Amino acid sequence: MIGAGPAGLTAAFELSRTGRRGIIVESDSIVGGIARTVERDGYRFDIGGHRFFTKVKEIERLWEEMLGEPMLVRKRLSRIFYEAKFYDYPLKPWNALRNMGIVRAAACMASYAWAKLRPIPHPTNYAQWVSNQFGRRLFRMFFESYTEKVWGIPCTEIGADWAAQRIKGLSLGSAIRSALLGRPKNGAVITTLIDEFKYPRHGPGQLWENCAKTLVQRRWELRLNTRVEGVISVGDRVTEVMVRGPERQVERLPASEVFSSMPLRELLGGMQPAAPAAVLDAANKLAYRDFLVVALVIDSAEMFPDNWIYIHSSQVHVGRIQNFKNWSPDLVPDPATTCLGMEYFVNQGDALWSSSDDELVQLAYRELSQIGLASGNLIKGYVIRMPKAYPVYDTGYKARLDTIRQWLGGFVNLHCIGRNGQHRYNNQDHSMATALIAARNVTQDLDRDPWAVNEDAEYHEIARTERAAPEVSEKK
């Protein structure tokens, strides 16, 4: 098992149900991947916020089993900071009207009407797709600046399928109907409009740490601080995985089945014998966006009510602010303080990534003050850097991914799962679904496609697998 994030641990957990044992190698010193929870001086914080919400009941049951205790049910409150004003998100018409003013609101509605009458045919990039859904003016206000801050490239260079994945089913009409009338009881759930979610008391890492402990009890071997140096194949089978542990010695681990959630670019780069030149070229052109969070401890018991705030201002670098106390009060050891996560979307080696921790803490507090949210003095701060947090959906990525998938499909015992393992911006439950399918292909001799987990979380392949096998909760 390559990687101890949600996908790798879920695959191992499913395999362990049938008595199978194996080795999990993880390059970091902590499990959970980007869904980890970091602890510093008793303060706990996410690498981004991780809502626990899924349309798949089996994954809900799996979360409960892995965690071993009930989750909190949290009300969701998030807003957008734009032009020094806070807009409720999801959209609330009267709030938006008050902030925009009648003239701008009328112009936005006219732009929306024009987009419905004269949509761009066959949109190929993010800007075109979103403009078709909301109109050009709302795209410029609420999508363009934030999206370009997240990805570091113009919206015209981001594939339309990124928008189709992340905001599929959402339109201005659906947002307004939800705000005015609420969600229909039996209607389709649009993830971005949900008004509550579940959350572990000590953060998402609590679940994955408990899962890892269970796997060790089931006689799985967990190797942290261990990097994969190469993957050796003979014919259509992977036979060995070369790893380098903390002692810096390379070890060759024999493999009967390999589940990989490591970045495809690194996996392909370490294949022996080497992949064909066209496949390597496709892998080397896959792009990633890196991430860092600056956790600020403020001497104020209450600051603002949101779980998180999107920052659509080009005047500051911060892209999103988490209020961890509003996710769970148990994340903050001193109730007289608040811990905020100032999130920055970066590239390794750029000015922000290379800044010292002290410089980043001072920048984050300065930007918090600039936005007008620093209602207390800074006590201390912490910095966590996360490389390759987001696979980039730039134009042309899909053709490159198709080339890679076709070649990897020639290996009968190599299973690519999870966000980086499939170079797809999966949510946590998407990643778990890919892992369950891949693991059941091995344990139940099935032939399902882990890549077929679709982005709107309907998970047709999981449903097919459930019909073919007993439910997870019934297995011993």
C-alpha positions, 0 to 999 in steps of 0.5 A: 500500500503506497500512501496512508491517506484516506484512499490507502487506509481505506483499501487496507481496511477493506482488505483486512476484513478478509484476513489479508495483511500487508505493508503501508508505506507513507513518506510523511511522519503522520497518517491522513494525507491532506485529511490529517489533523496537525497538533501544536501545543494542544491546538489542532487544525486541518489542512483545509477544512474537511466536511464529512458529507457523502451521498453513499450510506456505506461510506457513512457507516465506514466513517463511524466504524473507523472513528469508533465514536459519534461525530459532531453534527455542525451547522455550516456557515460560510461567507465570501469576502468581496470588495470589503463586504461579506456575502453569504454563501450559499447565496441569500438573495437579500444579502446579495442585493443589499451588498451589490445595490440595485443597479449592480444586481440588475446588471448581474441579472441581465448578464445571467439572462443573456447567458441563458439566451446566448450561451457559449457553445461547447465551453472548453474552459472554466471561464466559459463554463461558469459564465454559461451557468451564472452570467459573465458579471457573476463569474467576474465577481464570485468565481474568477479572482478566487479560482485564479488565486487557488490555481495560480493560472488564468481561468481560461487555462483551466479545463471546463471539466473542473467546473463541471466536477466541482459545481455540477448541478449548481445554477443561479436558479438552484441557489436562489430556490435553495435560499428562499425555499430550502432544499426539497426533502427528496430532491437531489443534494447539491454538495456546495449547498448543504447546511450541515455536516458531520465532523470528528471531535478532534478533527479528521485526523482522529478518524485516520489515526484510529483507522491506522491503529486498527490496521496495526492491531490486525497485523498490518505493518505501517512504515512512516517516513518511508519514500517509494523510490521505484516500482519494478515490473515483470511483464504485466505484473508489479513484482517489487516496490523499492522504498527508502526508510528513515535509515536511508537504506533502499529496501526491495519489498516483494509485491503481490498486489500494489495499491498506489495513491502517490502522485502519478508523476512520481509513480511513472517516473519510478517505473522499472523498466521505464514507461514509453516516452509518450507516457513519461512525457504525459506524466511529467506534464501533469501539474500540481498546486501546493498549499500552506496553512498558517494557524494563528492563535488569537487572544479572543474567545469569539471572533466571527461565526463562520466555519470558513470564509472565502477571500475574493480580494486581490489585495491580500494573498490569503485565499480562505480562512478557517475558524477551527473553534467553529468546527469543533470546540475541542480543537482549541485547548484554551476557550479564551483563545481562537485558532484561525487557519489562514490558507495560501495556495502556492507553488513550491519554490515561490516567494510564499513557500520559501518564506520563513515561518516567522515571516508567514505568521506576521504576513497572515496576521497583517492580512487578517487585520487588513480584512478587518477580522483581527479582533484580538492580539496574536499569541503565536502561530504555526506553519504547515506546508503541503506539497502536491495538495491539488492536482491541476485540471489545466487544459490538455490534462485529460488527454495526458491522463488518458495516455497514462491510464491506458498504459497503466491498465496493462498491469493486472496487480497495480491499482491507482486510487485516491486524489493523487493516485488518479490525478483527480480533485476527489473529495475524501469520500470519492477517494474512499470509494475508489479504494473500496472498489479496488480492494473488492476487485481483489478480495471478491474477484470482481472487475469494477473500474475504480476510475469510474467513480464519478465526480458528482458522488453518485458512485455508480461503481460502488452501487454495482459492487454493493449489489454483488456482495454483502454490505460492509457492516455484515462482514466479520 
